[in-house]
Amino acid sequence: MVSSNALNDLGTEEFIKMMRFIDWLWYSEEGQILTKWGIEGETYTVDDEGNYSLTDGYYCSGLSIAQTSDDQVDMRVELGFACGNFMYGGNTELLTSNYDESLQDFYDRMSEYRSLRALDPTISLSEDDLEQANLWGTPLDDTINSWTLGFAEGLYDLDEYWDQYVSEVQSQNVDNLLDLYNTLYQESKAE
């Protein structure tokens, strides 16, 4: 998220430049490598087989690469690389580029023996179904949120009030809402 103050502080032209930079940083391979490893030749190198390693003088607690001498700099703390805010993207090779051999082997075996399950079909609500879902869902959400807050704040003892909570949720058309979504889900699977 970008604060609305950014547009006010930067102006339109600079705001657009900033958004383009953010887009590059998050979605380009170069930006993902930069945020994880830093600057090639300065903080890291890549060998002919595609293996990444930090250059002398750097270690990185964010990549689980330990300090081996007192004169090394933590590139995460000092330079801002390998920070969790930006380095969660990228292809599998980049994702696993800092894993040790045993973890890379485990990751490779997991991807070899496990396959991703196909996504379930999306549920499309007609205008009438959407209106009905909102009529049932809005008071149901309010009820659930109110009870959840009461449980979290200790106003209601979970053991003592659980049956009352379930009864109130059921009185708010939860079964009808579930039936609506399950029916639409089954119809979408049949298509």
C-alpha positions, 0 to 999 in steps of 0.5 A: 500500500502506498499512502495517499500523502505520497501523491500530495508530497511528490506531485503527479510526475514524481508519484508516477516515477515512484509507482514505476519503480515499485512495479519494477522492484516487485515484479521484475526479475532484476528487482527481485534479485536486487532486493534479495542479493544486492548488487552483483559484483559488490555484495554477491556473485553468481557462478557458471552453474547459477549458484549465488554467494556473498562476496567477501566482506558481507554476511546476511542474517536475513538469508541465513548466511552466517558471519565468519569474520569480525570485519564483515557487514550484515548487508540486510542491516547495513544496506537494506538487502534481503529484507522480508518486505520485498524478497518474497517473489521470484522463480524457484531458482531465486527462491531457493538460491540461499538454501544450503544443499540439504534444504535445496535437495528437500525442496527439489524432492518435494516438488518432484513428488508433490503436485499442486492441486487444481484450483476449484472453480470460482463461484459467480453470483447473479445479481439476485444471488448477490443481493440475497447473500448480502441480506444474509451475510451482513447481519451474520458478519456483524453477529460473528464479529461482535461475539468474536470481540466479546470472546477475545476481550474476555467478556464471554467465557467460551465454554459458558457462551458457546452454545448461545453463540452458535444458536445466534449465528444459526438464527442469522441464516448461516445455513441458508447462506452456506446452502446458497454458496454450496449450490452455486459451487456445485453448479460451477463444478458441473459446467 
